[in-house]
Amino acid sequence: MSEPLVLGIETSCDETGVGLVRGTTLLADEVASSVDEHVRFGGVVPEIASRAHLEAIIPTLERACAKAGVTLRDVDAVAVTAFPGLAGALLVGVASAKALALTLGKPLYGVSHLSSHVAVDRLVHGELPEPAIAMLVSGGHSSILRVDDITAEVVTLGATIDDAAGEAFDKVARVLGLPFPGGPWIDRVAREGDATYVDFPRGLTATRDQADHRFDVSFSGLKTAVARWIKAREASGEPVPVANVAASFQEAVVDVLTAKAVAACREENISHLILGGGVAANSRLRVMAQERCAAAGIQLRVPPARLCTDNGAMVASMGAALVARGRPASDFGLSIRPT
């Protein structure tokens, strides 16, 4: 008998994602992004994102079914991101998932956006090693997690205490005059720059921070340091070397992230690190993570860049893991949890 077919819906921010997964096999992953509608605002506008989800959810669902060669009646379970995310955006996804599950008479699973970013790796490298450390870095969150069982509650070892990595990329890109979203642009420009040009600060890495913030990250101070450096440069009448500043800023971010992730693996005595989230598509982060994991004897698992950003495949994979472990479904009173 074939494994259950799970439909996943992701609407936590500005991507409308629908995925179809059977076991650990990805059958379809369709995404509609509203990022172009947010560009002129320099960041995601929740109301615009919510309306875009309303317009995109049915066409994206239809494309996913067509890509997989299935109909909705073939679906065995429906999974949806219920937390965390933008309230209005989450509501669109959860309401859609409830309607589908109720109409089809199939179980509904409300899942964590963060756990789903870890679970997507099942579709590339097979079942997850247990236990594992996961480092998730995106526009809204930067987290280091201990994952003993992806279908149970994961343990947060560290998290962002102010700006997440992706948010810092966006803000620094803005002061450098680069377009939104900033992450891909800084990654691209930094390849032509000197990462040692400016020695920007590494937040929460001093000895005094180790007791209370061992695995936490902070990028607000770094963002401010970059802005002040640029302002001072402009005040002196000198041109701002955009590529060098971008490279130096990026180096500071990935240095902190990879150092803390490897330290978590060592202190928890865990030999596998999973990298996920939109910022995991950053080329320098991938290279440094691989170098440091190799030096420490840690196995690094990183999904392809297209599966690091928000998508329905990760939610479907999380749902498939819950079904495989026999976890109970959510009831139809399922509520969103924005934070």
C-alpha positions as CSV (number, residue, x, y, z in Angstrom):
1,M,0.0,0.0,0.0
2,S,1.4,3.4,-0.9
3,E,2.1,6.0,1.7
4,P,-0.5,8.7,2.5
5,L,-0.7,11.8,0.2
6,V,-0.4,15.0,2.3
7,L,-1.3,18.4,1.1
8,G,0.6,21.3,2.7
9,I,-0.5,25.0,2.8
10,E,1.9,27.8,3.8
11,T,0.8,31.4,4.1
12,S,2.7,32.8,7.1
13,C,4.2,35.8,5.3
14,D,4.4,36.9,1.7
15,E,4.5,33.5,-0.1
16,T,1.5,31.4,-0.9
17,G,2.8,27.9,-1.0
18,V,1.0,24.6,-1.8
19,G,2.9,21.3,-1.7
20,L,2.0,17.7,-2.2
21,V,4.2,15.0,-0.5
22,R,3.9,11.2,-0.3
23,G,6.1,9.9,2.5
24,T,9.5,11.6,1.8
25,T,8.8,12.1,-1.9
26,L,7.9,15.6,-3.2
27,L,5.3,15.5,-5.9
28,A,4.6,19.2,-6.3
29,D,5.7,22.5,-4.8
30,E,4.0,25.6,-6.2
31,V,4.6,29.1,-4.8
32,A,3.0,32.5,-5.6
33,S,5.0,35.4,-4.1
34,S,3.7,38.9,-3.4
35,V,7.2,40.3,-2.8
36,D,6.9,42.6,-5.8
37,E,3.9,44.3,-4.2
38,H,5.9,45.1,-1.1
39,V,9.0,46.5,-2.8
40,R,7.9,50.2,-2.8
41,F,7.3,50.0,0.9
42,G,10.8,48.5,1.6
43,G,9.2,45.6,3.6
44,V,6.3,43.3,3.9
45,V,2.9,45.0,4.5
46,P,0.6,42.6,6.3
47,E,-2.6,43.7,4.7
48,I,-1.2,43.5,1.2
49,A,0.2,40.0,2.0
50,S,-3.2,38.8,3.3
51,R,-5.1,40.0,0.2
52,A,-2.5,38.5,-2.0
53,H,-3.0,35.1,-0.3
54,L,-6.7,35.4,-0.9
55,E,-6.1,35.9,-4.6
56,A,-3.4,33.3,-5.0
57,I,-4.5,30.3,-2.9
58,I,-6.9,28.6,-5.3
59,P,-4.7,29.1,-8.5
60,T,-1.7,27.8,-6.5
61,L,-3.7,24.8,-5.3
62,E,-4.8,24.0,-8.8
63,R,-1.2,24.2,-10.2
64,A,0.1,21.9,-7.5
65,C,-2.5,19.2,-8.2
66,A,-1.9,19.5,-11.9
67,K,1.9,19.2,-11.4
68,A,1.5,16.1,-9.2
69,G,-1.1,14.6,-11.5
70,V,-3.7,14.2,-8.6
71,T,-7.0,15.5,-7.7
72,L,-8.1,16.8,-4.3
73,R,-10.0,13.6,-3.7
74,D,-6.7,11.7,-3.8
75,V,-5.4,13.7,-0.7
76,D,-5.3,11.7,2.6
77,A,-4.5,14.6,5.0
78,V,-4.2,18.4,5.0
79,A,-1.4,20.3,6.8
80,V,-1.2,24.0,7.3
81,T,1.1,26.5,9.0
82,A,-0.8,27.7,12.1
83,F,2.1,29.5,13.8
84,P,4.1,31.7,13.9
85,G,3.5,34.4,11.2
86,L,1.4,37.4,10.2
87,A,-2.1,37.1,11.7
88,G,-4.1,37.9,8.6
89,A,-1.8,35.8,6.4
90,L,-2.1,32.8,8.7
91,L,-5.9,33.1,8.8
92,V,-6.1,32.8,5.0
93,G,-4.2,29.5,5.1
94,V,-5.9,28.0,8.1
95,A,-9.4,28.9,6.8
96,S,-8.5,27.3,3.4
97,A,-7.1,24.2,5.0
98,K,-10.2,23.8,7.3
99,A,-12.5,24.1,4.3
100,L,-10.6,21.6,2.3
101,A,-10.2,19.0,5.1
102,L,-13.9,19.4,6.1
103,T,-15.1,19.1,2.5
104,L,-12.9,16.1,1.7
105,G,-13.5,14.4,5.1
106,K,-9.8,14.2,5.8
107,P,-7.7,14.9,8.9
108,L,-6.3,18.4,9.5
109,Y,-2.9,19.1,11.0
110,G,-1.9,22.6,12.2
111,V,1.9,22.8,12.2
112,S,4.8,25.0,13.2
113,H,6.4,27.1,10.6
114,L,9.8,26.6,12.3
115,S,9.5,22.8,12.6
116,S,8.4,22.7,8.9
117,H,11.6,24.4,7.9
118,V,13.4,21.5,9.5
119,A,11.1,18.9,8.2
120,V,11.6,19.9,4.5
121,D,15.1,18.3,4.7
122,R,13.3,14.9,4.7
123,L,12.5,15.5,1.1
124,V,16.1,15.8,0.1
125,H,18.2,13.7,2.4
126,G,15.6,11.2,3.8
127,E,14.4,10.8,7.4
128,L,15.9,13.3,9.9
129,P,18.7,12.2,12.2
130,E,17.5,12.1,15.8
131,P,18.7,14.0,17.7
132,A,19.9,16.9,15.6
133,I,20.6,20.6,15.9
134,A,18.7,22.9,13.5
135,M,19.7,26.5,12.7
136,L,16.9,28.4,11.1
137,V,17.6,31.9,9.7
138,S,15.0,34.0,7.9
139,G,13.5,37.4,7.7
140,G,11.4,36.9,10.8
141,H,13.4,34.6,13.0
142,S,16.9,33.3,13.8
143,S,16.7,30.2,16.0
144,I,19.0,27.3,17.1
145,L,16.9,24.3,18.0
146,R,17.4,20.9,19.5
147,V,15.3,18.4,17.6
148,D,14.9,15.0,19.2
149,D,11.6,14.2,17.4
150,I,10.4,16.6,14.7
151,T,6.8,15.5,15.4
152,A,7.1,16.5,19.1
153,E,8.0,19.8,20.6
154,V,11.4,21.0,19.7
155,V,13.7,22.7,22.3
156,T,14.8,26.3,21.6
157,L,18.4,26.7,22.6
158,G,18.8,30.2,21.2
159,A,16.9,32.8,19.3
160,T,17.1,36.3,18.1
161,I,16.6,38.9,20.8
162,D,16.0,41.9,18.3
163,D,16.5,41.9,14.6
164,A,16.5,38.5,12.8
165,A,19.2,37.9,10.3
166,G,17.0,38.4,7.3
167,E,15.6,41.6,8.8
168,A,19.1,42.9,9.2
169,F,20.0,42.1,5.6
170,D,17.0,44.1,4.5
171,K,17.8,47.1,6.6
172,V,21.5,47.2,5.7
173,A,20.6,46.8,2.0
174,R,18.4,49.8,2.3
175,V,21.2,52.1,3.7
176,L,23.5,50.8,1.0
177,G,20.9,51.7,-1.7
178,L,20.2,48.1,-2.7
179,P,16.7,46.9,-3.6
180,F,14.3,44.9,-1.4
181,P,14.4,42.1,-0.4
182,G,18.0,42.8,0.7
183,G,19.4,39.3,1.3
184,P,19.9,38.2,-2.3
185,W,21.3,41.6,-3.3
186,I,23.8,41.7,-0.5
187,D,24.9,38.1,-1.3
188,R,25.4,39.0,-4.9
189,V,27.2,42.3,-4.3
190,A,29.4,40.9,-1.5
191,R,31.0,38.4,-4.0
192,E,32.9,41.4,-5.4
193,G,33.9,42.8,-2.1
194,D,36.5,42.4,0.7
195,A,35.0,40.8,3.8
196,T,37.9,42.1,5.9
197,Y,37.4,45.7,4.8
198,V,35.5,46.7,8.0
199,D,35.6,44.8,11.2
200,F,32.0,45.1,12.2
201,P,30.9,43.9,15.7
202,R,29.8,40.3,16.4
203,G,26.8,40.6,18.8
204,L,26.5,38.5,21.9
205,T,29.9,36.8,21.5
206,A,31.7,38.5,24.3
207,T,32.6,36.5,27.4
208,R,30.0,38.4,29.5
209,D,27.2,37.3,27.2
210,Q,27.9,33.6,27.4
211,A,25.9,32.9,30.6
212,D,22.6,34.5,29.6
213,H,22.9,34.4,25.8
214,R,25.0,31.4,24.9
215,F,23.1,30.6,21.7
216,D,21.1,33.7,21.2
217,V,21.8,36.1,18.4
218,S,21.5,39.9,18.1
219,F,21.9,41.9,14.9
220,S,20.4,45.3,15.9
221,G,23.8,46.6,17.0
222,L,25.5,45.3,13.8
223,K,22.9,47.1,11.7
224,T,23.4,50.3,13.6
225,A,27.2,50.0,13.3
226,V,26.9,49.6,9.5
227,A,24.6,52.7,9.3
228,R,26.9,54.8,11.4
229,W,30.0,53.7,9.4
230,I,28.2,54.7,6.1
231,K,27.1,58.0,7.6
232,A,30.6,58.9,8.7
233,R,32.0,58.0,5.3
234,E,29.5,60.2,3.6
235,A,30.1,63.0,6.0
236,S,33.8,63.0,5.1
237,G,32.9,63.2,1.4
238,E,34.3,59.8,0.6
239,P,32.4,57.3,-1.6
240,V,30.9,54.3,0.1
241,P,32.5,51.1,-1.1
242,V,29.2,49.2,-1.3
243,A,30.7,45.8,-2.2
244,N,33.2,45.9,0.6
245,V,30.6,47.0,3.2
246,A,28.2,44.4,2.1
247,A,30.8,41.7,2.3
248,S,32.0,42.8,5.7
249,F,28.5,43.0,7.1
250,Q,27.6,39.6,5.6
251,E,30.8,38.1,7.1
252,A,29.8,39.3,10.6
253,V,26.4,37.8,10.3
254,V,27.5,34.3,9.1
255,D,30.4,34.2,11.5
256,V,28.1,34.6,14.5
257,L,25.5,32.2,13.2
258,T,27.8,29.4,12.3
259,A,30.0,29.7,15.4
260,K,26.9,29.4,17.6
261,A,25.4,26.6,15.7
262,V,28.6,24.5,15.9
263,A,29.0,25.3,19.6
264,A,25.5,24.1,20.2
265,C,26.3,20.8,18.4
266,R,29.4,20.4,20.5
267,E,27.8,21.2,23.9
268,E,24.7,19.0,23.2
269,N,27.0,16.2,21.9
270,I,25.1,16.0,18.6
271,S,26.8,15.3,15.3
272,H,24.2,16.5,12.8
273,L,23.3,20.1,12.0
274,I,20.4,21.1,9.7
275,L,20.4,24.5,8.1
276,G,17.1,26.0,7.0
277,G,15.1,29.2,6.5
278,G,15.3,31.8,3.7
279,V,18.7,33.1,4.7
280,A,20.1,29.6,4.4
281,A,20.1,30.3,0.7
282,N,23.0,32.7,1.3
283,S,26.1,31.4,-0.4
284,R,28.6,32.6,2.2
285,L,26.6,31.1,5.0
286,R,26.5,27.7,3.3
287,V,30.3,27.8,2.7
288,M,31.2,28.8,6.2
289,A,28.8,26.3,7.7
290,Q,30.3,23.5,5.7
291,E,33.8,24.5,6.6
292,R,33.2,24.8,10.3
293,C,31.1,21.6,10.4
294,A,33.8,19.6,8.6
295,A,36.5,20.9,11.0
296,A,34.3,19.9,14.0
297,G,33.3,16.5,12.6
298,I,29.7,17.5,12.2
299,Q,27.4,16.3,9.4
300,L,25.7,19.3,7.7
301,R,22.4,18.9,6.0
302,V,21.2,21.8,3.9
303,P,18.2,21.7,1.5
304,P,18.4,23.3,-1.9
305,A,17.9,27.1,-1.9
306,R,14.4,26.8,-3.4
307,L,13.3,24.7,-0.4
308,C,14.9,27.1,2.2
309,T,12.5,29.9,1.5
310,D,8.8,29.6,2.6
311,N,7.0,27.0,0.6
312,G,4.1,24.4,0.8
313,A,6.5,21.5,0.4
314,M,7.9,22.0,3.9
315,V,4.4,22.0,5.5
316,A,3.4,18.9,3.6
317,S,6.6,17.2,4.7
318,M,5.9,18.1,8.3
319,G,2.3,16.8,7.9
320,A,3.6,13.6,6.4
321,A,6.0,13.1,9.3
322,L,3.0,13.5,11.8
323,V,0.9,11.0,9.8
324,A,3.8,8.5,9.7
325,R,4.3,8.7,13.5
326,G,0.6,8.4,14.1
327,R,0.3,11.8,15.8
328,P,-3.3,13.0,16.5
329,A,-4.9,15.4,14.1
330,S,-5.9,18.9,15.0
331,D,-9.6,19.6,15.6
332,F,-11.5,22.1,13.5
333,G,-11.3,24.7,16.3
334,L,-7.7,25.1,15.3
335,S,-6.5,28.7,16.0
336,I,-3.6,30.6,14.7
337,R,-0.8,31.8,16.9
338,P,0.9,34.7,15.2
339,T,3.8,34.9,17.7
